[in-house]
Amino acid sequence: LLKYIKKHFQNVLQSGGLLPLVSYNYARELNLTERYKESIDIATTGWMSCVQYGQYRYLPGVLAIISDSYYHLNNHKMCKEYLLQAYYIYKGIADFTNASIMEENANDWGIKLD
């Protein structure tokens, strides 16, 4: 599905929202099945497509997935970088529920929110 969307809807603004959605869901599934490197790759595709198409709804979510994947790969520097980005975007869009989840992750992982 991801390959199909990339091929057939490239540079089509009307359906550009599909790629962030599919990337988010696929990266989430990969993360849950402990395929962290693949999850990072797909979530990064989602991040870039959010920016390319101006579809920011899934942006903090894909950043949170990247953060979680880096945590499980023991790359705490990258984990913190992406967690902070997700946290502040959630706060900026008044999604305090998910911002709170990022705070909990930060506490659990020993990350100080600057």
Residue, then its C-alpha position, 0 to 999 in steps of 0.5 A: l500500500l505504501k509503495y502504491i501511494k508513493k508511486h500513484f499519488q506523488n505530488v498530488l496535494q488532494s491525496g497527499g494526506l494518505l501517505p502520512l496516514v499510512s506511514y503512521n499506521y505502518a510504522r506503529e505496527l512495525n514498532l509494536t512488533e519490535r521491528y524498530k529500524e524499519s519503524i524508523d524508516i517508515a515513520t521518517t517517510g511519514w514525517m517527510s510527507c507531513v512536511q511535503y504535503g502540509q499535513y501535520r496531523y500525524l507529525p507528532g505521532v510519527l516523531a513519537i514512534i521514532s523516539d520510541s524506536y530509538y529508545h528500544l535501540n538504546n540510542h538515547k540521544m536520538c530518542k530524546e531529540y525526537l521525544l522533545q519534538a513530539y512533546y512540544i508539537y503536542k503542547g503547541i496544538a493543545d493535545f495535552t493527553n498525548a503531551s502527558i504521555m510524552e512526559e510519562n515516557a520521558n520520566d520512565w526513560g530518564i529524559k529531562l524535558d528542557 
